[in-house]
Amino acid sequence: MAKLSTRKARQTRHARIRATLKGTAERPRMCVFRSLQHIYVQVIDDDQGHTLTSASTLEPEIAKRIDGKNKAEQADIVGAMVAERALSAGVKCVVFDRGGYKYHGRVKSLAEAARKAGLEF
């Protein structure tokens, strides 16, 4: 039997997680995607199919603040920024969707920064 690629294995894990996780208007889903260079996060209302807010290391506003920092510190900044934007949009509680990644490293630092900034999950 052929071994799954790392990407395909993550997609399989993500599909398994998404079978049970669902974001609602009261408690939307905070979804994380991490590439080798960047990290992206969205707060999504699955009932409506709308992204309420998002943040990533590619945004010029965030890119200025992350210059010279390591990836975990960059994820901290992105987590705090998405929490700030979600709170201003009226979202206090979210369901955390780690996207098939381990709760470790950049994903963990993003989640902890969002919690520290005021989001509950």
QUIPE-V583364 format. One record per residue. PSI is psi in radians with two decimals (none if undefined). OMEGA is omega in whole degrees, 0 to 359 (NA if undefined). D_LAST is the distance of its C-alpha to the last C-alpha in whole Angstrom. Layout:
psi & omega & d_last
PSI & OMEGA & D_LAST
PSI & OMEGA & D_LAST
This chain:
psi & omega & d_last
2.31 & 182 & 39
2.50 & 179 & 37
2.44 & 177 & 34
2.54 & 173 & 31
2.82 & 180 & 31
-0.72 & 181 & 28
-0.77 & 181 & 26
-0.66 & 178 & 27
-0.72 & 178 & 26
-0.72 & 179 & 22
-0.64 & 177 & 23
-0.79 & 177 & 23
-0.73 & 180 & 20
-0.73 & 178 & 18
-0.67 & 179 & 20
-0.72 & 178 & 20
-0.77 & 183 & 16
-0.31 & 177 & 16
-0.46 & 182 & 18
-0.43 & 181 & 16
2.40 & 176 & 13
2.32 & 178 & 13
2.42 & 178 & 12
3.12 & 179 & 14
-0.65 & 180 & 15
-0.60 & 183 & 12
1.46 & 182 & 9
2.94 & 182 & 10
2.27 & 176 & 10
1.86 & 188 & 9
2.33 & 183 & 12
2.38 & 169 & 14
2.31 & 179 & 18
2.28 & 173 & 20
-3.06 & 180 & 23
-0.60 & 184 & 26
-0.55 & 191 & 26
2.92 & 174 & 23
2.43 & 184 & 19
2.51 & 177 & 18
2.44 & 179 & 15
2.56 & 171 & 14
2.03 & 192 & 12
2.33 & 171 & 14
1.84 & 184 & 15
-0.43 & 178 & 17
-0.80 & 180 & 19
-0.43 & 183 & 21
0.55 & 183 & 20
2.51 & 171 & 20
2.11 & 182 & 18
-0.72 & 177 & 17
2.85 & 180 & 16
2.92 & 176 & 17
2.63 & 177 & 18
2.90 & 180 & 20
-0.13 & 180 & 22
-0.29 & 182 & 25
2.37 & 182 & 25
-0.65 & 180 & 28
-0.70 & 180 & 26
-0.62 & 182 & 23
-0.59 & 178 & 26
-0.67 & 184 & 28
-0.38 & 185 & 26
-0.03 & 183 & 25
2.14 & 178 & 29
0.04 & 180 & 30
2.73 & 177 & 26
3.02 & 188 & 25
-0.61 & 179 & 23
-0.69 & 177 & 20
-0.62 & 176 & 21
-0.72 & 179 & 21
-0.62 & 175 & 17
-0.82 & 182 & 16
-0.74 & 180 & 18
-0.72 & 178 & 17
-0.75 & 178 & 13
-0.68 & 181 & 14
-0.76 & 181 & 16
-0.60 & 177 & 14
-0.75 & 179 & 11
-0.76 & 180 & 15
-0.67 & 179 & 16
-0.74 & 179 & 13
-0.66 & 178 & 13
-0.41 & 177 & 17
-0.01 & 177 & 16
0.26 & 180 & 15
2.14 & 179 & 11
-0.60 & 181 & 9
2.42 & 177 & 6
2.86 & 171 & 5
2.21 & 185 & 6
2.10 & 177 & 6
1.85 & 184 & 10
0.01 & 172 & 12
0.41 & 180 & 15
0.00 & 178 & 17
2.75 & 173 & 17
2.58 & 174 & 17
1.42 & 190 & 14
2.61 & 174 & 16
-2.18 & 185 & 18
-0.66 & 180 & 17
-0.75 & 179 & 14
-0.76 & 181 & 13
-0.62 & 176 & 14
-0.81 & 181 & 13
-0.75 & 181 & 9
-0.64 & 177 & 10
-0.68 & 178 & 12
-0.69 & 177 & 9
-0.77 & 181 & 7
-0.56 & 180 & 11
-0.15 & 174 & 12
-0.11 & 178 & 10
2.55 & 178 & 7
2.27 & 173 & 4
none & NA & 0
